Amino acid sequence: MRSVCFACAAALAAYPAAAAMFSPDSAEAGSEFSGNYLIDFAINGAGLPDPFTAEDEHAVYARNNHWTTRAGALAAGNAWADFFFDAPQTIGTFYMWNHRSDGVASDGGYAITRFNLELFDSADNLLGGLTNESATPGVFTAQAFGFAAIDNVSRIRLTILENNGSPSFTGVGEVAFDDLTVPAPGGAIALSLAGLGAMRRRRK
C-alpha cells in the first residue's frame, strides 16, 4: 500500500552528509514475550556493533537482541511500541532493522511487512507520521523511512499491522531515528548507507 505522510511535504532531493542517527531514551511495548525479548533490546544496540551505522547487519534472532511480542499480539492489537525522548526532537527518518526470525524461530515469519508510525508532542498531540507503510523481510541492514522533518517530537508509536507469516509472534531487531530526511522513492526504501555517521548514543 502507498504510505501517507500527513503534516509533511515531499522528501528532500539529496541525503545531507551531516546526518547522524540517534536512539530513543526509553521505550515500552504493548506486548513482550518474556524478559529475554524486551522492547529495551530494540533501542540499546543489542545485535549490532558499537558504534553502528545503517549499513551494519543485525545479528540473527537470539535472546536479548530482539523485541518479540507474546503470541496473538497482532490479532489482539497489542503489537505496538512507544519510543520516548527526554527532550523534544526533530525527526525526519525512521530506521528499522527488521526481525530476523527466519531460519531461527519455528515458524520464521515474525518480520514486519506493514506498519503505522505516529509522532506526538509532549502534550500527546499527533504531529504526523506514516500510515500503512510497507517493510521488507529478509533485509538485515536498516530500512530507512524518510519524511519531511517534524519538530517537537516527544513520543513515537510504532504499530505493527502485518508480518510475513507468523500467526503468533512479531517484533523488531532495532530502531533508530534521524533529525534529517533520508530521501526514498515512494516514501521508503531498504538501503545500504555508505558514509553515514556512526550511531550517536543518547544515554545517561
N, C-alpha and C positions, 0 to 999 in steps of 0.2 A: 504494500500500500504506500501511497505517497505521503510523506511526512508533512505535518502542518506546524509551522513555527509562528505562533501568534506573539504580538508585541515585538516583532523583529522584522528586519529587512533582509535584503539579499546578502549572502556571504561575501567576504572580501575576495578580490581577484587574485591575490598572491599571499603566500604564507609569510607573516612577519618574523624575521630572523631572531628577534629578541624574546620570543615567546618561551615560557617555561611552565611545565606542569606543576600542580600542587594538589595535595591530598586534603580531604575534609579533616576537621579536628576531631570529630566523633561521628558515630552512626548508630542507628537502631533499625531493627527489622521486624516485620510482621510475623515472621516465622523463621526459626533456626532449628536445624536437625538435632544438634547437640552442641556441647561445649567445644567440640573439635571442629565445628563448621560455622563459627560465629560470623556476623557481619563485620566484626573488627578485622578479620583476616582479609577482607576486601579493600581495606584502606591503609594497611600498615606495610605494604610492600612484600608480604609473605609470598613466596613463589617467584620472586623477581630479584635480580641483582641489586646491590646497594652501592651507588645510586643506579636508577634505571631510567630508560627513555622509552618512548612509544614503540620503538623498533625491537625492544627486547621481548623474547618469547617467555610466556608464563610457564612455570613448571606444570607437570601433569598433576591431575587431581590427587590430593592426599590430605591427611589430617592437618589442620592448622594452616592451610594455604588457600582455601576457598570458602566462600559463603554458600551454604546449601540449605534449602528450606526443609521443613518437615513434609511428609507425604501429604498430598492433597492440597497444598497451599495455593496452587493455581486455581483449582475449582472453588476453593473457599474464599478467594480474593485476598489472601494473605501473603502473596508473593511480591512484597514491596519492601523497599529500604529507604530510610531517610538519612541524608548526609548533612551535617551541621558545620557551620563556620563560626568561630568565636567572635570574629569581626566581619561585617558585611563585605562581600567580594563582588568583583565584576567577573562574569562567567560568559565565555564565548564558545567554548568547546568542551564536550564530554568525551572522555576516553574510557573505553571499556575493554578489558581482557575477558573474553567470554569463557564460560565454564568448560573445563577440559575433562568431561566425564567419559567421553567416547574412548573405548578400549580399557577403561578402568572400572567404572560402575557397571552393575549388572545389566541395566537397560541402556545406558550410554547416551540418553537423549536429553540431558539437562540444559544444554546451551540455549541461550536466549535467541529467539528469532523475531520477536516483535515486542515493543515496549513503549510506555509513555515516560516522559521526563518533564517534571513540573518544578519551576523555580519560584520561591517565595521570599518575601522580605521578613524582617523581624516581627512585624505585626501580623504575619501569616496571610498577607495579600498575595494573590497569584500574579506573578510578573510576566510569565511566558513559559515557553517550553516546546517540546516535540510530542506529537501525537501519532500513534500507530507507526512508529519508526521501525524499520527493518534492521536486523543484525544478522551476521553470518556465522554459523557454527563452523568449527574446524579451522578457524583463524587464530593463531597462537600469539601474535603480536596485538597491539592495541588497535581497536577500531575507533576512528575519530568521527564524532558527530558535531559539526560546526553550525553555528547560527550567529546572527548579529548579537554582539555582546550586550548583556543585560547587567545593569548596576544594582547594588544594594541587596545582593542575594545572601540570605542567612540560612536557608534550608533548601535542599533539593530532594524531591521524591522520585525514585525510580520504581515504576510499577511494571512487572513482567506480565505480559499478556499471553504469550505463547512461547513454547520451547520446541526443540527439534525431535520430539517424540516421546519423552517420558510421561507416563500418566501420573507419576507420583511426585518427582522432585525437580527443582530448578535452582538457579543461583548464578553466581558470577565469580570470576577469579580475582579481579582487581578493578577499581575505578580511580580516575583522577580527573582533574579539570584544568582549564586554562583561561586566563583573563582575555586572551585574544582569540580570533576566529581562524580555525583551520578550514579553508575552503574545500568544498566537496560537491561534485556534480550530483544534483538530486537531493542534497542535504546531508549525505553521509557516505563515507567510504571506509573500507578497511585498507590501511596503507602502512608502508614502512617509511618512517620519517627520518631520513638521514639528516644529520646536522641539528637535530633538536637538542635544546639544552637539557641537561640531566634533571631528573626529578628533584624539585626542591621541597624539603620536608617542612611542614608546619606543625611541629610537635613541641610540647612544653617539656 
